[in-house]
Amino acid sequence: MKISEIKERKIIHRPTLDFDEYGKRIYHAYEYNLAYNPGFKGNETQRLFAKWIDMALFTLIFFYICNQILLISILFSIPCIIVFGAITECYWGTTLGKKIFRMKVIDDEGNNLKCRHSLKRNFLCLANLYPVFTEQTYRTSGIGKRTVMQMNFSMHLNNKICKTYIVKESKISESEAYWMWNHLKTKSDLSNKPLFVYL
C-alpha cells in the first residue's frame, strides 16, 4: 500500500443555530477521510538549515582545499550537494544536514529512494527557493495586537512532484509504519453523513 493512498479520519464540528433543552448549542460532527501526511509540522526551517549545512561543507572544501574564491566555492557547491544528496539519500535515506536534524527521505512506499528518483528530487530542490509571504499576528503587552509579514521558503514542490516525504527518524521504524498504515486503511470506509452531538 502506498502512502498517497492512505486516508486519515478527521472529525470537524460545525455549530448550528439550534440549542438543546439545557441551552447548549447543537453541533454537527462531520467525518472526512483526508490524505495522510507522514511529515511533521514546521519542517521547512529545518530542511532549509539542513541544506545550508550541506552547502557549507562543500563550500569549505572548495575554498580551503581547492583554493577557490568564496563566490566560486558557493557556486561549485550547488551541483555537488545535488549529486551527493542523491547518492546519500539513495543509500542511507538522508544527508549530513538532515542527519543532524534527524530527518529522512522516503518514497511513496516508505523505502529509500532509488538513485534516479533521488537525483530528480534533489535537482528540483532549486525550485523550492522562492519566497512565500504570510501574515503573522503577535500579541504584546505594550503594543497590543500586531500583524507583520513573515517570509518563508516553500519546501514542498520537489516532494509533491516526486511523491516523496520528509519524516523524523523516530517515526519510520518498519513495524510502526506497517501498523499505522494498515490501521488507517481499516478506517477508509467511513461515511460523510452528519452526526448530532452536544458540546
C-alpha positions in Angstrom: 0.0 0.0 0.0 1.3 3.4 -0.9 1.4 6.4 1.4 -0.5 8.6 -1.1 -3.4 6.1 -0.9 -3.8 6.3 2.8 -6.7 8.2 4.2 -6.8 9.7 7.7 -10.1 10.3 9.5 -10.8 13.8 10.6 -13.8 14.9 12.6 -15.0 18.5 12.2 -17.6 20.1 14.4 -19.8 22.8 12.9 -22.2 24.8 15.1 -25.9 25.0 14.2 -28.5 27.7 15.1 -30.3 25.2 17.4 -30.0 24.6 21.1 -31.0 21.7 23.3 -33.3 21.8 26.3 -30.4 22.8 28.5 -29.4 25.8 26.4 -26.3 24.1 24.9 -25.6 24.7 21.2 -26.1 21.7 19.0 -23.1 20.8 16.7 -23.0 18.7 13.6 -20.0 16.4 13.5 -18.7 15.6 10.1 -16.2 12.8 9.4 -13.9 13.2 6.5 -11.2 10.9 5.0 -8.3 13.2 4.2 -5.0 12.4 2.6 -2.4 11.2 5.2 0.8 13.2 5.5 3.6 11.4 7.4 5.7 14.6 7.6 5.8 16.9 10.6 4.7 20.5 11.0 7.2 23.3 10.5 9.8 21.2 8.7 10.6 23.9 6.2 13.0 25.7 8.6 14.9 22.5 9.5 15.1 21.5 5.9 16.5 24.9 4.9 19.1 24.8 7.6 20.0 21.2 6.6 20.5 22.4 3.0 22.8 25.2 4.2 24.9 22.8 6.3 25.4 20.5 3.2 26.2 23.6 1.1 28.6 25.0 3.7 30.6 21.7 3.8 31.3 21.7 0.1 31.9 25.5 0.1 34.7 25.0 2.7 36.2 22.1 0.7 36.4 24.2 -2.4 37.6 27.3 -0.5 40.3 25.8 1.7 41.4 22.7 -0.2 40.9 23.7 -3.8 41.9 27.4 -3.1 38.9 28.9 -4.9 37.4 32.3 -4.1 34.3 32.3 -1.9 31.8 33.0 -4.7 33.1 30.3 -6.9 33.2 27.9 -4.0 29.5 28.6 -3.3 28.6 28.1 -7.0 30.5 24.8 -7.2 28.9 23.5 -4.1 25.4 23.7 -5.6 25.8 20.8 -8.1 27.8 18.9 -5.5 25.0 18.9 -3.0 22.6 17.8 -5.7 24.7 14.8 -6.7 26.0 14.0 -3.2 22.5 14.4 -1.8 21.0 12.0 -4.4 23.7 9.4 -3.5 23.4 9.6 0.3 19.5 9.6 0.1 19.6 6.6 -2.1 21.8 4.5 0.3 21.1 6.0 3.7 17.9 8.0 3.2 19.4 11.2 4.5 22.2 13.7 4.1 24.6 15.2 6.6 22.4 18.2 7.3 19.2 16.1 7.5 21.0 13.6 9.8 21.8 16.5 12.3 18.0 17.3 12.4 17.1 13.5 12.5 15.2 13.7 9.2 14.9 11.1 6.5 13.5 11.0 2.9 11.2 8.1 1.9 9.3 7.3 -1.2 5.6 6.6 -1.6 6.1 3.1 -0.4 8.1 4.1 2.7 11.5 3.0 1.3 14.8 4.8 0.5 14.7 6.5 -2.9 16.2 5.0 -6.0 19.2 6.9 -7.4 17.4 8.3 -10.4 14.4 9.3 -8.3 16.6 10.9 -5.7 18.6 12.8 -8.3 15.3 14.2 -9.8 14.2 15.2 -6.3 17.4 17.0 -5.5 17.6 18.8 -8.8 14.0 20.1 -8.2 15.0 21.4 -4.8 16.3 24.5 -6.7 12.6 25.3 -7.4 12.0 25.4 -3.6 14.0 28.5 -3.1 11.3 31.1 -3.8 9.8 33.1 -1.0 6.3 32.8 0.4 4.9 35.7 2.4 2.4 35.1 5.1 0.8 37.3 7.8 1.8 36.6 11.4 -0.1 38.1 14.3 1.6 38.8 17.6 0.1 40.0 20.9 2.4 42.1 23.1 1.7 43.8 26.4 3.0 47.2 25.3 1.7 47.5 21.7 -1.2 45.0 21.8 -2.2 43.2 18.6 0.4 43.5 15.9 0.4 42.0 12.4 3.7 41.6 10.4 4.6 40.0 7.1 6.8 36.9 7.5 8.8 35.4 4.7 9.3 31.7 4.4 10.6 29.4 1.7 8.3 26.8 0.2 10.0 23.5 0.6 7.3 21.1 -0.8 7.4 21.4 -4.6 10.0 18.7 -5.2 8.4 16.3 -2.8 5.0 16.9 -4.3 6.2 16.2 -7.8 8.3 13.2 -6.9 5.9 11.8 -4.3 8.5 11.8 -1.5 8.1 12.6 2.1 10.4 14.1 4.8 9.9 12.3 8.1 11.5 12.2 11.5 13.7 9.1 12.0 11.8 8.3 15.2 8.6 7.7 13.1 9.8 5.3 10.5 10.5 2.1 12.2 9.2 -0.6 9.9 6.8 -2.2 12.4 5.3 1.2 13.5 4.8 2.3 9.9 3.3 -1.1 8.9 0.8 -0.9 11.8 0.0 2.7 11.3 -0.7 2.4 7.5 -2.8 -0.7 8.0 -4.7 0.7 10.9 -5.6 3.8 8.9 -6.6 1.5 6.0 -9.3 -0.1 8.1 -10.9 3.3 8.7 -11.1 4.2 5.0 -14.8 3.1 4.7 -16.2 5.9 7.0 -19.2 7.8 5.7 -19.5 11.5 5.5 -23.0 11.7 7.0 -23.6 14.3 9.7 -23.9 13.2 13.4 -25.6 15.2 16.1 -23.5 15.9 19.2 -23.7 18.2 22.1 -20.7 20.3 23.1 
